[in-house]
Amino acid sequence: MRIDKLLWFLRLARSRSFARTWAEAGHMRINGRRVEKPSCEVRAGDVLTLPMRSQVRVVEVMALPVRRGPPAEAQACYRVLDGSGSNPIAATDHTPEGTVLP
């Protein structure tokens, strides 16, 4: 399934045209590969790294939806892998110099 269609079906994008421009921006990844075209194929089991406004969301596609259904149906098709709520990539190390970490 195309990435733009999938993002719209999973309700991660508010419209398919927004999902298309989001994919063309080149900031999202599928299994670590950069996505540059909205026609990039996504399969069940793929891991998507999606830049959001204030965070980066990592999700695993569990199943490909057949339609844009209600939110509960869409959420059943993917699993959030970074559900901690914090962004460890942007976290800074606040340990004093010379501290030995275990």
C-alpha positions as CSV (number, residue, x, y, z in Angstrom):
1,M,0.0,0.0,0.0
2,R,1.2,3.5,-0.7
3,I,2.6,5.5,2.2
4,D,0.3,8.5,1.6
5,K,-2.8,6.3,1.5
6,L,-1.7,4.3,4.6
7,L,-1.2,7.5,6.7
8,W,-4.6,8.7,5.7
9,F,-6.3,5.4,6.4
10,L,-4.5,5.1,9.8
11,R,-5.7,8.7,10.7
12,L,-2.1,9.8,11.2
13,A,-2.6,12.5,8.5
14,R,-5.8,14.6,8.3
15,S,-6.0,14.3,4.5
16,R,-4.4,12.3,1.7
17,S,-3.0,15.5,0.1
18,F,-1.3,16.4,3.4
19,A,0.1,12.8,3.6
20,R,1.5,13.2,0.1
21,T,3.3,16.5,0.9
22,W,4.5,15.0,4.2
23,A,6.1,12.1,2.3
24,E,7.6,14.3,-0.3
25,A,9.3,16.4,2.4
26,G,11.7,13.5,2.9
27,H,11.8,13.4,6.7
28,M,10.0,10.1,7.3
29,R,11.5,6.6,7.2
30,I,10.4,3.1,6.5
31,N,12.6,0.5,8.2
32,G,15.3,3.1,8.4
33,R,15.1,4.0,4.6
34,R,14.3,7.6,3.7
35,V,10.9,8.1,2.0
36,E,11.0,10.7,-0.8
37,K,7.9,9.7,-2.8
38,P,4.3,9.2,-1.7
39,S,4.1,6.1,-3.8
40,C,6.6,4.2,-1.5
41,E,5.2,0.8,-0.6
42,V,4.5,-0.1,3.0
43,R,3.8,-3.7,4.1
44,A,2.6,-5.2,7.4
45,G,5.6,-5.5,9.8
46,D,7.3,-2.3,8.6
47,V,8.4,0.3,11.1
48,L,7.6,3.9,10.3
49,T,9.5,6.9,11.8
50,L,7.2,9.9,11.5
51,P,8.2,13.5,12.4
52,M,5.3,15.2,14.2
53,R,5.1,18.8,15.3
54,S,6.8,18.4,18.6
55,Q,8.0,14.8,18.6
56,V,9.1,11.9,16.5
57,R,6.6,9.0,16.5
58,V,7.8,5.4,15.7
59,V,5.0,2.9,14.8
60,E,4.9,-0.6,13.6
61,V,2.3,-1.5,11.0
62,M,0.5,-4.6,12.2
63,A,-2.0,-4.9,9.4
64,L,-2.9,-2.9,6.3
65,P,-6.4,-1.4,6.6
66,V,-8.9,-1.8,3.8
67,R,-10.6,1.6,4.4
68,R,-10.4,4.8,6.4
69,G,-12.7,3.6,9.2
70,P,-13.3,4.9,12.7
71,P,-10.3,5.7,15.0
72,A,-10.5,2.5,17.0
73,E,-10.4,0.5,13.7
74,A,-7.4,2.5,12.5
75,Q,-5.5,2.2,15.9
76,A,-5.9,-1.6,15.7
77,C,-3.7,-1.7,12.6
78,Y,-0.6,-0.2,14.2
79,R,1.4,-0.3,17.4
80,V,3.3,2.7,18.8
81,L,6.9,1.7,19.7
82,D,7.9,4.9,21.4
83,G,5.0,5.2,23.9
84,S,7.1,6.6,26.7
85,G,6.0,10.2,25.9
86,S,9.5,11.6,26.1
87,N,11.9,12.1,23.3
88,P,15.2,10.3,24.2
89,I,16.8,11.6,21.0
90,A,16.5,15.2,22.2
91,A,17.3,14.4,25.8
92,T,20.4,15.9,27.3
93,D,22.8,14.3,29.7
94,H,22.7,16.1,33.0
95,T,25.3,14.1,34.8
96,P,28.2,16.1,36.2
97,E,31.6,15.5,34.6
98,G,33.7,12.8,36.3
99,T,30.6,10.8,37.4
100,V,31.0,7.1,36.7
101,L,27.9,5.6,35.3
102,P,27.1,1.9,36.1
